[in-house]
Amino acid sequence: MIHAATVIIPLLYHFFPDIGPLSGQQIIMILFFLIGGTFVLADYFRRKNEKVRAAFMWLVSPFIRNIENEKMTAASSIAISFFLVLLLFPAHIAVPACMLLSIADATSGIVGRWIGKNTWYKNFTIEGSLAFILAGLLLFTIGFPYIPLWKALLVVSICALLEGLLSHLNDNYVIPLSAAMMMLMLEV
């Protein structure tokens, strides 16, 4: 559920109004840099300094999985990848690429754990990967109708495959960056 909550970042980027000389996108990027950057730095330094660790864990320990105790949290990797995608790609590509991670990856994780029985690679289930594809297609066709269906299907299917095949890499980087690069190449 926390993973899905990250959808607020691309939504704010897309819908935030202009204020004075700054566009809504510029305002969100500044705020995201300050807030997200502070979180990422705190996440990094919590492993170097016991006082930072104590403060960090006091604030976010209910949201951290055990596997994140000694490495960077998923929230930090999402913040970094979203910042890069929103910075490097045009909004009509960056927003759906980031939302694909928030919606489709969360859906695949829930479905894969809940009803996933048939693995296709390591611990990735056919049911979870199909849920990723279906959620991604629904997201793109409803939220971004300018993306042709065949391009949406290609992007979400390849991202679902890459999530499993590149499981040695952090999917919070792989999914939005791969989706954005593919949409750029497909001239979405």
C-alpha positions in Angstrom: 0.0 0.0 0.0 2.9 2.4 0.8 4.3 1.6 -2.7 1.0 2.6 -4.3 0.9 5.8 -2.2 3.9 7.1 -4.2 1.5 7.8 -7.1 1.0 11.2 -5.4 4.4 12.4 -6.7 3.7 12.1 -10.4 0.1 13.3 -9.9 1.3 16.5 -8.1 3.9 17.0 -10.9 1.2 16.7 -13.5 -1.6 18.7 -11.8 0.0 21.3 -9.5 -0.9 24.8 -10.6 1.6 27.5 -11.6 2.4 30.0 -8.9 3.9 33.3 -9.9 6.8 32.9 -12.3 7.2 29.2 -11.5 5.4 26.4 -13.2 3.6 23.8 -11.1 6.2 21.3 -12.3 9.1 23.5 -11.2 7.5 24.0 -7.8 7.0 20.2 -7.3 10.6 19.5 -8.4 12.0 22.0 -6.0 9.9 20.6 -3.1 10.7 17.1 -4.2 14.4 17.8 -4.3 14.3 19.4 -0.8 12.0 16.9 0.9 13.1 13.8 -1.0 16.7 14.8 -0.9 16.5 15.3 2.9 14.9 11.8 3.3 17.6 10.2 1.0 20.4 11.8 2.9 18.9 10.8 6.3 18.5 7.3 4.9 22.2 7.2 3.9 23.6 8.7 7.1 21.5 6.5 9.3 23.9 3.7 8.5 26.9 5.9 9.4 25.7 7.7 12.5 23.8 6.3 15.5 22.0 9.6 16.3 20.7 9.9 12.7 19.7 6.3 12.8 17.7 6.7 16.0 15.9 9.8 14.7 15.3 8.2 11.3 14.0 4.9 12.7 11.8 6.8 15.2 10.1 8.5 12.3 9.8 5.7 9.7 10.4 2.4 11.4 6.7 1.2 11.0 7.2 1.6 7.2 10.5 -0.2 6.8 10.8 -3.9 6.0 13.4 -5.9 7.8 15.4 -6.3 4.7 15.8 -2.5 4.6 17.4 -2.2 8.0 21.0 -2.2 6.6 20.4 -0.9 3.1 18.7 2.0 1.4 15.0 1.9 1.8 12.6 1.4 -1.1 11.3 5.0 -0.4 14.8 6.4 -1.1 15.2 4.4 -4.3 11.7 5.5 -5.5 12.6 9.1 -4.7 15.8 9.0 -6.6 14.3 7.2 -9.7 11.2 9.5 -9.8 13.4 12.6 -9.5 15.6 11.4 -12.4 12.7 10.4 -14.6 10.8 13.7 -13.9 14.0 15.6 -14.6 15.2 13.9 -17.7 12.0 13.1 -19.6 9.1 15.2 -20.8 6.1 15.2 -18.6 3.9 13.2 -21.0 6.4 10.4 -20.7 7.7 10.8 -17.1 4.3 10.9 -15.4 3.0 7.6 -16.8 6.5 5.9 -16.3 6.5 6.9 -12.6 2.9 5.9 -12.1 3.6 2.5 -13.7 5.9 1.7 -10.8 3.4 3.0 -8.2 0.4 1.2 -9.6 1.5 -1.9 -11.6 4.4 -2.9 -9.3 2.2 -2.6 -6.2 -0.6 -4.6 -7.9 1.8 -7.3 -9.1 3.3 -7.7 -5.6 -0.1 -8.0 -4.0 -1.5 -10.4 -6.5 1.8 -12.4 -6.7 1.8 -12.9 -2.9 -2.0 -13.4 -2.6 -2.8 -15.9 -5.4 0.5 -16.4 -7.2 1.2 -20.1 -7.5 3.0 -20.5 -10.9 6.6 -19.1 -11.0 8.1 -18.2 -14.3 11.5 -16.9 -13.0 13.0 -17.1 -9.5 10.2 -15.9 -7.2 8.2 -14.1 -9.9 4.8 -15.6 -10.6 2.8 -15.6 -13.8 -0.2 -14.3 -11.9 1.8 -11.3 -10.5 3.3 -10.5 -13.8 -0.1 -10.7 -15.6 -1.5 -8.4 -12.9 1.4 -5.9 -13.6 0.5 -6.0 -17.3 -3.3 -5.6 -16.7 -2.8 -2.8 -14.2 -0.4 -1.0 -16.4 -2.7 -1.3 -19.4 -5.6 0.0 -17.4 -3.5 2.9 -16.1 -2.2 3.8 -19.6 -5.6 3.5 -21.4 -7.6 5.3 -18.8 -5.1 7.9 -17.5 -3.1 8.5 -20.7 -5.3 7.8 -23.7 -2.7 9.5 -26.0 -0.5 6.4 -25.7 -1.7 3.9 -28.4 -2.8 0.6 -27.0 -0.1 -1.4 -28.8 2.6 0.9 -27.4 1.1 0.6 -23.9 1.0 -3.2 -24.2 4.6 -3.3 -25.4 5.9 -1.0 -22.6 4.1 -2.7 -19.7 4.9 -6.2 -21.0 8.6 -5.5 -21.4 8.7 -3.8 -18.0 7.0 -6.9 -16.4 9.6 -9.1 -18.0 12.5 -6.8 -17.0 11.3 -6.7 -13.4 11.9 -10.4 -13.2 14.9 -10.9 -15.5 16.7 -8.0 -13.9 15.8 -8.9 -10.4 19.4 -8.5 -9.3 18.8 -4.8 -9.8 16.3 -2.6 -7.9 13.0 -2.6 -9.7 12.3 0.9 -8.3 14.9 2.0 -10.8 14.3 -0.5 -13.6 10.6 0.0 -14.1 10.3 3.8 -14.4 13.6 4.3 -16.2 12.9 1.4 -18.7 9.3 2.6 -19.3 10.4 6.2 -19.9 13.2 5.1 -22.3 10.8 2.8 -24.2 8.1 5.5 -24.5 10.8 8.0 -25.7 12.0 5.5 -28.4 8.4 4.7 -29.4 7.8 8.4 -29.7 4.8 8.5 -27.4 
